[in-house]
Amino acid sequence: MRWITSKGELHYLPYELRISLPLGKWDSVPGCYLPSHCLDLAYVLLEKPKGTLLRCLSLLAWVTEDKVLQFFDEKEKEVQKATQDAIKREQWKEHRLYAEKKDTLVSMCK
């Protein structure tokens, strides 16, 4: 809430205050609060965020709403490309030349 009322000014806990907080499972996850980690988790759990959810997610990840939408768009493109690559790989495995040995294929090219 302080971030909103201070118009985006970042506030950090002093070391003494942070060290006095109890340890938890979050301490064993490297980069737990990195924007990329938060957005990756959100991508797995949510559809493309809109409205209040978009604002909350951008606040949690400390990035702009535009960056959140850009992240989701890029992830969607990556997933589509991976799916297309997997389909092409399966089609190649069914091709008759896939089962041939390298030497046979080389001799066919000569």
C-alpha positions, -999 to +999 in steps of 0.1 A: +000+000+000+029+023+008+041+019-028+008+032-042+005+061-018+042+072-025+036+071-063+059+042-070+088+051-047+106+019-036+110+011+001+133-015+015+135-031+049+167-023+068+189-053+073+182-055+110+144-057+104+148-083+076+170-105+097+145-104+126+118-119+103+112-156+108+126-180+082+101-198+059+099-219+028+103-187+007+139-184+019+148-217+003+135-207-032+162-187-051+148-156-067+114-161-051+104-125-055+120-118-088+096-104-113+103-132-138+095-158-112+063-141-101+052-138-138+062-173-147+040-186-118+011-164-128+014-176-164+010-212-153-019-204-130-039-177-148-052-168-182-042-134-196-049-110-167-073-081-170-085-053-148-079-056-111-059-088-115-036-071-140-029-042-116-024-066-086+000-088-106+020-058-119+023-045-083+034-079-070+060-083-097+071-046-095+066-040-132+042-020-153+009-034-165+022-031-201+052-053-192+029-079-177+009-080-208+040-082-229+053-110-208+021-130-213+021-124-251+058-135-253+051-166-233+021-175-255+043-172-286+069-194-270+043-221-262+029-219-297+064-223-312+072-252-289+039-269-299+047-264-336+082-277-332+069-308-314+044-315-342+072-312-368+095-335-347+067-361-346+061-358-383+099-363-390+100-394-368+073-410-389+092-403-421+108-433-438+143-417-439+143-411-401+150-448-395+180-448-419+215-447-406+238-417-413+260-436-437+230-447-458+217-411-460+252-398-470+255-424-498+220-413-511+232-377-514+263-386-535 
